[in-house]
């Protein structure tokens, strides 16, 4: 609580009274804290790849590396870290646009089977590199009202995580269903499940937080920014949907997104 006092005087400067203002500033302070924590996190996340780029470039410029193989491996690190920086910056910009509502929704009917089929084709190349079987089960002749670009980002983020956190030779399933909920509203559920490393129970409530990673080393190794799921959650909410997760260590993880078939204002 914040207390402010103001002395009230009559026109002849004589004492009239005191005005006290007692304000609950908890919400404001919390927002301020979140903001400065976010800036601190962003700076930390950006510093790591910048330090790597600078360090390896300095070593190369110093001329101490004479054999070509080592020099090339240093250049590869510089390239990979620049790519990471790129991903980080674009994720941070996406998130800040979504959070400050500068990303208007462009709802239009999406033909479910052709949209998801083409998206799965894109992901197949990535999955094949790890010999992961990518299985899709998508209904025909269904239209979903959504912002196509944002829906694609939701699915690509979930599918890339499923592929990243699954060992070579594993399996990733992508299942789309339409159903009626208890109130009789038409819904579409999108389930992405994998046979990967799983998420410990204690971490499950936190994985949608910005920059939260179960295993920092593993996430960095797979090129992750720690922002993917946070972006997904926001985009799902912009579609008035929900997201849930179930996971078992060393068995696998399953994310389910539930979206209304039609957006309210358009019905
Ligand atoms: P990242 O860029 O690190 O993947 P995300 O926000 O996408 O960030 O995910 C947050 C964390 O949740 C990841 O670091 C990882 O530990 C965990 N995670 C996300 N998806 C999966 C999955 N399919 N299997 C296992 N762990 C996952």
Boltz pocket constraint, residues with backbone or C-beta under 6 A from the ligand:
constraints:
  - pocket:
      binder: B
      contacts: [[A, 157], [A, 158], [A, 161], [A, 162], [A, 165], [A, 194], [A, 196], [A, 197], [A, 198], [A, 199], [A, 207], [A, 209], [A, 212], [A, 213], [A, 214], [A, 215], [A, 219], [A, 220], [A, 223], [A, 224], [A, 225], [A, 226], [A, 227], [A, 228], [A, 229], [A, 230], [A, 253]]
      max_distance: 6.0
